[in-house]
Amino acid sequence: MSATAAERDVKRRRVAAVREGAGAEAVVLTSHEALSWYLGGIRTHVSLAGPPVLAVRASSDGDILFVSANEADRLIAEELGAEDGDRVVRVPWHRSAGAAAGEAPGAMGEAALGDALRAARAELLPVEVDRYRALGRDVAEVLTDVARAVLPTTPERDAAAIAARGLVERGIDPLVVLVAGEDRLPHRHPLPTPGPLGARAMIVVCGRRQGLIANATRWVGRVGADDERILAVEAGFLAATRPGARLDRVFAAGCRGYGEAGFATDEWERHHQGGPTGYAGRDPRATAETLDVVSARHAFAWNPSAPGAKVEDTVIVSESGIEVVTSDSRWPVTTVAGLARPLARPYD
């Protein structure tokens, strides 16, 4: 798929503003997040762990797409629209598409423009919100399907395989699939093992489709001792996340929630807390030094955690409040600060 004409026009104007603000002749886009955003959600990868197979040089004369020659025919046929297909320059496979795109006087790359480009893509367009809602619903449904399919004796890797299959069947790249059984709950990033899930388990997925990434965590089995308290911490992050707020202040407000909920006041130091998302898993990961401003229609995935407790969903922040997009009506919820938040789901 490629961007609609209206979507592409808005994004060209945003990149043009970045270019003019930097006094550059051209902007060179080379990251997965920038390219997929600019080109309407196309798949920019072959290997999930590899670099993009194309780059874009955006100037006042228009866009030129530099594409690895061995990938060009497929991208033109399956990912790019006719307009972009006419602007493709084929780059030999043994050369960097990004380096080729940067070979122009006055061209400026993402290393110099990263903050401005991140701000340019922060405010989602209505068509992107619609894509996100569909993606979030599918990701949440996959997690419910996993929870319904597993038992305490199920190996972590089998649970991960069910999740990965469900994502791929829906056209979603499984960027992250984590599973922690009862014996491994203190680990915040538990890569799956052959061990059993046990009486309580955590399942985490980050799935990408049309460039957008939905992040969510779910618990299956018994209720955790700190489940309610970690939801209270998350509520503090969400309450502070409003258009116009600066991220360092949002981060500070959320971190204060640990002590207010009865956790150690420095619990936030033991794992990252999430932050804005969208075309990157965290765009950026929020810290006390992050000065980005929350935009309207801005995607976030906060993930406060403590040993054996965590909550994470992808939400869209707007002037009207918080919309949870990773939601499935089959999952049990409780209401916290006016929002439906997930509970641990008992085994079937």
C-alpha positions in Angstrom: 0.0 0.0 0.0 1.1 3.6 -0.4 0.0 6.9 1.1 -3.2 8.6 -0.1 -2.6 11.9 -2.0 -3.9 13.9 0.9 -1.7 12.1 3.5 1.4 12.5 1.3 0.7 16.2 0.8 0.6 16.8 4.6 3.8 14.8 5.2 5.7 16.5 2.3 4.8 19.9 3.8 5.9 18.8 7.3 9.3 17.6 5.9 9.6 20.7 3.8 9.2 22.7 7.1 12.0 20.7 8.7 14.2 21.2 5.6 13.6 25.0 5.5 14.1 25.3 9.3 17.5 23.6 9.0 18.5 25.6 5.9 19.1 22.4 4.0 18.7 21.8 0.2 17.3 18.3 0.8 16.4 15.9 3.7 17.5 12.3 3.5 15.3 9.8 5.2 17.0 6.5 6.0 15.3 5.0 9.1 12.4 2.5 9.1 10.3 4.9 11.2 10.9 8.0 9.0 10.5 6.1 5.7 7.4 4.1 6.6 5.8 7.2 8.0 6.6 9.3 4.9 5.6 6.7 2.4 2.3 5.8 4.0 3.2 2.6 5.9 5.1 0.6 3.3 7.3 -2.3 4.4 10.8 -1.0 4.3 12.6 -4.1 5.5 13.6 -7.6 4.4 15.2 -8.7 7.7 13.4 -7.4 10.8 16.9 -6.8 12.2 18.3 -5.2 9.1 18.4 -1.7 7.7 15.9 -0.4 5.3 16.3 -1.4 1.7 15.6 2.1 0.4 16.2 5.8 1.3 14.4 9.0 0.2 15.9 12.3 -0.7 13.2 15.0 -0.3 13.9 18.4 -1.8 11.9 21.3 -3.2 12.2 19.6 -6.6 10.3 16.5 -5.3 11.3 13.1 -3.9 13.8 10.7 -5.3 13.7 7.1 -3.9 17.0 5.2 -3.8 16.3 1.5 -3.7 18.5 -1.5 -3.6 18.4 -2.8 -7.2 17.6 -6.4 -6.1 14.6 -5.1 -4.2 13.3 -2.5 -6.6 10.9 -4.5 -8.7 9.2 -6.0 -5.7 8.9 -2.6 -4.0 7.5 -0.9 -7.1 5.0 -3.7 -7.7 3.9 -4.3 -4.1 4.7 -1.4 -1.9 5.1 1.9 -3.8 2.5 3.8 -5.7 2.8 4.7 -9.4 4.1 8.2 -8.5 6.9 6.9 -6.3 7.7 4.1 -8.8 8.5 6.7 -11.4 11.1 8.3 -9.1 13.1 5.2 -8.2 16.9 5.2 -8.6 18.3 1.6 -8.5 21.3 1.3 -6.3 23.7 -1.7 -6.6 23.0 -4.2 -3.8 26.6 -3.8 -2.5 26.1 0.0 -2.0 24.2 1.8 0.7 20.9 3.3 -0.5 21.2 5.9 2.3 24.7 6.9 1.2 23.6 7.2 -2.4 20.7 9.4 -1.3 23.0 11.7 0.6 25.3 12.3 -2.3 23.9 15.8 -3.1 25.1 19.3 -2.1 23.3 20.5 0.9 21.6 17.2 1.7 21.0 16.7 5.4 20.4 13.3 7.1 18.5 12.1 10.1 21.5 12.3 12.4 21.2 16.1 12.3 17.4 16.3 12.0 16.2 13.4 14.2 14.4 15.6 16.8 12.7 17.7 14.2 11.6 14.7 12.1 10.3 12.9 15.2 8.2 16.0 16.0 7.0 16.1 12.4 5.5 12.6 12.6 4.2 12.8 16.2 0.7 14.1 15.3 -1.1 11.3 13.6 -3.4 12.0 10.7 -7.0 10.7 10.9 -6.2 8.0 8.4 -3.3 6.9 10.6 -5.6 6.8 13.6 -7.9 4.5 11.7 -5.0 2.2 10.9 -3.9 2.2 14.5 -7.3 1.3 15.8 -7.5 -1.7 13.4 -3.9 -2.8 14.3 -4.5 -2.4 18.1 -7.7 -4.4 17.9 -5.9 -7.2 16.1 -3.0 -7.2 18.5 -5.3 -7.4 21.5 -7.3 -10.2 19.9 -4.1 -12.2 19.3 -3.2 -11.9 23.0 -6.7 -13.1 24.0 -6.4 -16.0 21.6 -3.0 -16.9 23.2 -4.5 -16.8 26.7 -7.4 -19.0 25.7 -5.1 -21.6 24.1 -2.5 -22.0 26.9 -2.4 -24.0 30.2 -0.1 -23.9 33.2 1.8 -26.7 31.6 2.3 -24.9 28.2 6.0 -24.1 27.5 6.8 -20.4 27.2 8.1 -21.0 23.6 4.7 -22.6 22.6 2.9 -19.6 23.9 5.3 -17.3 22.0 4.7 -19.4 18.8 0.9 -19.0 19.1 1.4 -15.3 19.5 3.8 -14.9 16.5 1.5 -17.0 14.3 -1.5 -15.0 15.2 0.3 -11.8 14.4 1.7 -13.0 11.1 -1.7 -14.3 10.0 -3.0 -10.8 10.4 -0.2 -9.2 8.4 1.6 -7.9 11.5 5.4 -8.1 12.0 6.1 -9.7 15.4 8.8 -7.3 16.4 8.8 -8.4 20.1 7.3 -11.5 21.6 8.2 -12.1 25.3 6.8 -14.7 27.7 7.6 -15.2 31.4 6.3 -18.2 33.3 5.8 -18.2 37.0 9.5 -18.9 37.7 10.7 -16.0 35.6 8.4 -13.2 36.6 11.0 -10.9 38.0 12.6 -10.5 34.5 11.3 -7.4 32.7 12.3 -8.6 29.2 11.8 -12.3 29.4 12.8 -14.0 26.1 10.8 -17.3 26.0 12.3 -20.5 27.2 11.2 -24.2 27.2 9.9 -23.7 30.8 6.2 -24.0 31.6 3.9 -21.0 32.2 2.9 -22.1 35.7 0.2 -20.5 37.8 0.9 -17.0 36.5 2.5 -15.8 33.3 3.1 -12.6 31.4 2.9 -12.3 27.6 4.2 -9.2 25.8 3.9 -8.4 22.1 5.0 -5.4 19.9 3.4 -5.8 16.4 4.0 -3.6 13.3 1.6 -3.2 10.4 1.6 -0.3 7.9 4.6 1.1 9.7 2.7 1.6 13.0 3.6 -0.4 16.1 1.2 -1.5 18.8 2.6 -2.6 22.2 0.7 -4.5 24.8 1.2 -6.7 27.9 -1.2 -9.3 29.3 -1.2 -11.6 32.3 -2.8 -15.0 32.4 -3.4 -17.2 35.5 -3.7 -16.0 39.1 -4.0 -12.4 40.2 -0.7 -10.7 41.2 -0.2 -9.1 44.6 0.8 -5.8 42.9 -1.7 -5.7 40.0 -3.8 -2.9 41.4 -0.9 -0.8 42.5 0.8 -0.9 39.1 -2.5 0.2 37.5 -2.4 3.2 39.8 1.1 4.0 38.7 0.0 3.8 35.1 -2.9 6.1 35.8 -0.5 8.8 36.9 1.4 8.6 33.6 -1.8 8.7 31.6 -3.2 11.6 33.6 -0.1 13.7 32.9 0.0 12.8 29.2 -2.0 15.7 27.6 -1.4 17.7 24.4 1.0 20.5 25.1 2.7 18.8 28.1 6.5 18.4 28.0 7.7 14.8 28.2 10.2 15.3 31.0 7.4 16.7 33.2 5.0 13.8 32.2 7.8 11.4 33.0 8.4 12.9 36.4 4.7 12.9 37.3 4.4 9.3 36.4 7.5 8.2 38.3 6.1 9.9 41.4 3.3 7.5 41.2 5.5 4.6 42.4 5.9 6.0 45.8 2.3 7.2 46.0 1.2 3.6 45.2 3.4 2.1 47.9 6.3 1.0 45.8 9.9 2.1 46.4 10.3 5.6 45.2 13.2 4.6 43.0 11.4 1.6 41.4 11.2 3.5 38.1 15.0 3.3 37.9 14.9 -0.5 37.4 13.2 -0.5 34.0 12.3 2.0 31.3 8.8 3.4 31.5 7.9 3.6 27.8 6.8 6.8 26.2 5.6 7.9 22.7 5.2 5.2 20.1 3.9 5.2 16.5 6.4 4.3 13.8 9.0 3.3 16.4 8.5 1.1 19.4 9.3 4.1 21.5 9.7 7.4 19.7 11.6 8.3 21.9 11.9 6.3 25.2 10.9 8.9 27.8 13.4 10.0 30.4 14.0 13.0 32.6 15.9 14.6 29.8 13.3 14.2 27.1 12.0 17.6 26.1 9.5 16.6 23.3 6.1 18.0 23.6 2.9 15.8 23.6 1.0 16.4 20.3 -2.7 16.1 19.5 -3.4 12.5 18.2 -0.1 11.3 19.7 0.4 7.6 20.3 1.9 6.4 23.6 2.7 3.2 25.3 3.7 3.6 28.9 4.8 0.4 30.7 5.3 0.9 34.4 6.5 -2.3 36.1 7.7 -3.9 39.3 9.0 -7.4 40.0 6.0 -9.6 38.9 3.8 -6.7 37.9 3.5 -4.7 34.7 0.9 -3.0 32.6 1.2 -1.8 29.0 -1.2 -0.8 26.2 -1.0 1.5 23.2 -3.2 4.6 23.5 -3.8 7.7 21.4 -3.8 11.0 23.3 -6.0 13.9 22.1 -7.7 16.9 23.4 -10.7 14.8 24.3 -8.7 12.4 26.4 -7.1 8.9 26.2 -8.3 6.2 23.7 -6.9 2.7 24.3 -6.4 1.1 20.9 -5.1 -2.3 22.1 -8.5 -3.5 23.4 -10.5 -6.7 23.0 -13.9 -7.0 24.6 -13.2 -10.6 25.5 -10.5 -9.6 28.0 -11.5 -9.0 31.7 -11.1 -5.4 32.8 -11.4 -3.0 35.7 -12.0 0.7 35.6 -9.2 2.9 36.7 -9.5 6.7 36.4 -12.3 6.3 33.9 -10.5 3.9 31.6 -11.0 0.1 31.2 -7.7 -1.5 32.2 -6.8 -5.2 31.9 -6.9 -7.7 34.7 -5.1 -11.0 34.9 -7.2 -13.5 32.9 -7.7 -17.0 34.5 -6.8 -20.0 32.5 -9.7 -21.6 30.7 
